[in-house]
Amino acid sequence: MALHTVRFSHQGRVQWGLVSKNRITPLPGEFATTADFIRGHDLAALSEFAASEAGRKTTLALDEVQILSPVTSNQQFLCQGANYRQHMIESGMDPDAKSYNMIFTKATSCIVPANSDLVKPARVRFLDYEIELGLILKRDVLAKTVVTNANLHEFVAGLAIVNDYSARDIQIPQTQFYKGKSFRTFGPVGPFLCLLAPQDMKHLDKLQLTLTVNGQVRQKDTTANLVFGPAETLTELSGVHDLFAGDLLSTGTPAGCALSVPSPFKQRMGALLPEATKWAIFNKVQEGRTEYLKAGDIVEARIQSPDGAIDLGVQRNKVVNGG
């Protein structure tokens, strides 16, 4: 059975706990990093503690504590791009013809708690949202390894909500994914880390993602529409670099972002234009998009399974102007 956990601060102490019905059962022990927590627990022991007399007597209300990101800043923040079928189509790509898995990273300094304010830097004009399912790794992978759906439970410890906020005016004209997506506060994670048992892996292609801005649905899709799934992505990444327990893989966003992408024909025509002209046209098109985030907007993200067995909570960010 999936277990929902939370990393939190209470009376000056950072702890981990189990979440059930808006209450937290604090877990014994000190775990400074996500890797420490993943390596230090197994699902059977956590379930046993929650059911014990000690566990039942020490619960806290969620609103009594400060919820922290379940992914600590020492872990790698890996991301997949254009990985939902409809998002690829709206981006001018053919999901049946795409032969490569787009991978990039975000700076771990952009990781913040789920309900943090989203700071819009003064230099950023086109601030976009991207709800994503985050996978938290279970073990170190130090050599090329074949990961399959059958053994995926050996490599994925759990799930969390990620919002891959993006400054499109930096990411696109400058072709700078890292810089455009790594401003401080651009990577809220949580609120919960849902730990998965082997039998819970069946939910991975049935999860429902919903993002709203000021109550209006902007993104809504299911993980059934992922182009490159977790197993094949982890197999590919293991052949490139080392992975570690507690690392975060953000698996891409559905259609519905604020970014307006020209048709493939217009992209080909734009490639023939002088750089200054091409990006002047890009900026003019984006300026007409009212969907971009502005100060005062409230972004909410939810991910859950249809049967409620997995519910990653609600991530809520208020956009504020920065310097």
N, C-alpha and C positions, 0 to 999 in steps of 0.2 A: 504493500500500500504506500502511495506517495505521502511524504511528510513535508509540511510547510514550515520552514525555519526562517528566523529573522536575526539580523545582527543589530544590536541596539545599545544605547547608552542610558544608564539609570544610576542616578546619584554618583555621577563621576566615574562609573565603571563601565567598560565596554564588555558586553557579553553576547552570547548566542542563546537562542531559545526556540522552542516549538510553538507554533501558532495554531490555535483552535478557537473558533467562535469569539474572535476579537480579544482573546486573552493569550498571554505568553507564559509558557513554562520555562523559566531560565534553566539552562543546562550547566552542570558543574564543569569546572576546568577553565583555563585561560587559553584562548586561541587568537594569536595576534593577526594571523592572515587567513584568507580563505583556504589556502592550501593546508594550513594547520588544522582547520576545522574539518575539511574533507577527509584528511588522513586520520583524524583522531576519533572518528565516529563511524558506526555502521547502523543501518536502519533498524535492525533487530534490537540493538542496545538502546537506541533512542526511543523506540516504541515502548520498551520495557520500563524505561525511566518515566516516561509520561504517564504510564498507568500505575506507577508506584505511589505509595502514600506520600513520600517526600516530594514527588513531582506535583501531586494534586494540591499540596498545601502551600506552594510557593508561587502561585500564578500572579501575573501583573496585567493590568488593562493596557491595551495598545496605546491609549491616549496618555498613559502615565510615563511613557518613555520617549526617547528620541530615536527614531528609526534611522539606521545608517545603511550605506550601500553594502550588500552582501558580498560584493567583489572588492577586495582591497587593492590599493594602488600599486602593489608590488607585482600584480599579475599581468600577463599579456592581454591586450584588448585587440582581438582580431575580428575582422568584419568581412562579410560577403556583400558584393554589390550586384544590383540588377538580378535578383534571384527569385522573384515571383513572376509567373508567366505574364500576367496583365501589366505589371510594372515594366517588364521588358518591352512589351508591345507599345505602351505609351511612350517609351524612351526610344522608339524607332528601331528596336531589335526584333529578330525572329527567334523565339525561344526554342524552336525545333532545329535551328541552324547554328545556334551559339555553341561553340566547341570548347570554350574556356570558362573557368570558374574565376570570377573577378574577386581578388583578395586585396585588402588594404588594412591599415592599422589606424587606431586613434591613440592620442597621447593619454596615458593613464591619469594624468592630472586633470582631465576633463570629467572623470568619474565623480559623481555626487550622489547623495541620497535621493530616493525616488521622488520626494515631494519638495525638492529644492527649487528656488527661483531659477528661471532660465535667464541669464544675463545676456542681453543683446548688445554687443560692442558697438560703439558709436560708428565705427568704420564699416559695419556690416549693413547692407541695404536689404538683402534678400535672405531672410532667416526662415529655414524650412524645418519641418518635422519628419520623422521616420520611425514609426513603431516597429520593433523587431523582437523576435524571440531570441533570447540569449541562452547558450548552452555553457554550463560550467563543467570543466573537465575533471575527471575522477582520478587520473593517474598520470605520471610522467610518460612521455613517448619520446624516446631518444634515438630512434632509428625508423626507417621506412617500415610501416606496419599496415597490414590489410585489415581495415575495419569494415564489418558487414552489419546488416540489420540484426543478424543473429548474435553477434558479440558486442553490439553497440553499448550495452549496459555495462561493459567492462571499462568503457572510456568516458561515458557521460554520467556525471554525478547528479546533475539537476538542471533546473530551468529558472530563468528570471526575465522580467521585462526590461528591455533596453530602448531608449529613444536616441537615435543617431541624429541629433540636431546638426544642421549643415548650413554654412554660409555659402549660398550658391554663387554669389558674385566673386568669391575667391576660389571655390572648388572648380567651377567650370571654366571661366576665362583664363585662369592661371594654371589649369590642370593640376591643382593641388588638393587632392583628397585629404591628405594628412593635415595640412594647414587649415583648410576650410571646415574640417570637422573636429578639430581638437581644441577650440577655444574652451577656456574654463567654464564649467557647468554644461557643456554640450554632450555629456554622457551619463545622464541619470540611469541608475540600475536599481531594480527592486520594485516594490518593497520586500518581497519574499524571495527566498531561494527554496524552490520545491525539489526535494530530494526524491529520486526515482528508484523504485525496485525494478528488477528485470521485467516483471509483468506489466509495469507502467509504460514501457517503451512503445506499446501499441498506440498510445495517445499522441505520439509525436507528429503523425501526419493528419491529425484531426483537430488540432488546436485552433481556436477562433481568435483572431486579432481585431481589435476595434480601437480606433483613435478618433477623438472628438476635439474640436476647437470651439470654445464657448458653447458647448452643448450640441454642436452640429457635427454629424458624422462626416469625416474626411477620408478615412481609410477603414476598410472592412474586408477581410479575406480569411482563408484557412491555410494552414501549413501543408495541406494536400497539394497546393499549387506551387510549392518550392520546386525550382528547376534542378539545383544541385543539393541533394539531401545531406544530412549530417555524416552518414557513414562514408560516402565517397569524398566529402570535403575533408574529413579528418585523415582519410587515407592519403589524399593528395598533399595536405599540409605536412604530414609526417615524413614525406619524402623531400621536404624543403628545409625544415628547421625543427628544433626541439620544442616540444609542448610540455606543459607542467600542470600538475594537479592545481585546480583553482583558477586556471586561465579561462578567459571568457571568449567565446566565439559567437558573434552577433550575426544572425543568419539571413539578413536582408529584409527589405521592407516591401509591403504591397503597393499597388497602384493608389493614386489619390494625393500625392505630394503637391505642394504648391508650384514646384518647378514646371515650366512649360517647355517641352522639348519639340523642336521642329521636326517635320516629317523627314524620312530618309532622303527624299529628293531635295528638300530645302537644305539639308545638311551638306549634301554634295555640292550644291550651288554655293553655299556659304564658304566652303573650303577654297573656292576660287577667288574670293574677295580679299582685299588687303586686311590685315589683322585688325587695324583700328576700325575699319568699316564694319567688319563682321561682329565685333564685340559691342559696337555702338547699337547695332540692330538687336543683338541679344539683350542688352540692357533695356532698350525701349520696350521690347516684348514683355520682359519680366516686370517692368514698372506698372504694366496694366493688370498684373495678377494681384487681386485683392486677397488671395489666400495666404500670402506671406505673413509671418507673425509680426505683431507689433506690441508695444508695451501695453499691459493690461489684459492681454489674451490669456485664457486658461486652457491648457492642453491636458487632456486626460487619456490614458492608455490602459487597456485591459486585455489580458490573455487568459483564456480558460478552455477547458474541454467541455463538450456539450453536456456530459453527465455530471459536471461539477467536481469530479474526482481531482482535477487539477485546476486551481484558481490562484493565479499569481498576484492577485490583489489589484489595486488601482494606483497608477502612477499619475501624480497631478503636479503640473509645473505652471507657475505664473511668470509671464514674460515681463522683465523689467529692463529699463535702459541702463547701460553701463557706460564707462568712460572710453 
